[in-house]
């Protein structure tokens, strides 16, 4: 499994609109062509995918 990266300012805005706290999530994949953002929770490691 890849390590997550800290979200950028634009990604943080997307996380807030999805109802998530950007401080708790790391970006694992940023699929621009599929318009998906793959996230991993910092503490639990639970994955989540949100549509951009």
N, C-alpha and C positions, 0 to 999 in steps of 0.2 A: 504494500500500500504506500502511495506517495505521501509525503509530508505536506500539510497544508501551509499556505502563505497568508499573511495578513491581508485583509481586503483593502482595496484602494478607496478613495473618497467616493467615486461613482458607485462602486460595489456596495459600500456602506449605505448609500441612499436606497439601493435596491433591496437590501436586507431590511431596512426600516419599513419600506412599503410592503414587504412580505410579512411584517409583524414579528421580525426577529431582532434580537439584540446583537449588533455587530461586534461587540466585545467578546461574545461567546462563540463566534464561528470563524473558521478558517476556510479559505478558498482552496479546494483541491484541484478543480478543473474549471476553466472558463471557456466554454464552447460558444463562440460568437456566432458561427454559422448555424448552429442548432438552436441558438437563443436559450441556452441553459447554463445554470451556474451550479456546480457540484460543490457542496459544502460539507464540512466535518465539524462536529461540536468539539470545542477545546477540551472539555472535561470528560465527557462520556465516550467520545469517538463515534457517536451516532451519525451516519451519513444522511444527507438530505439534498434534494435537487429542487431548485426553483426555476420557474420560467422567467426570462428577462423581458 
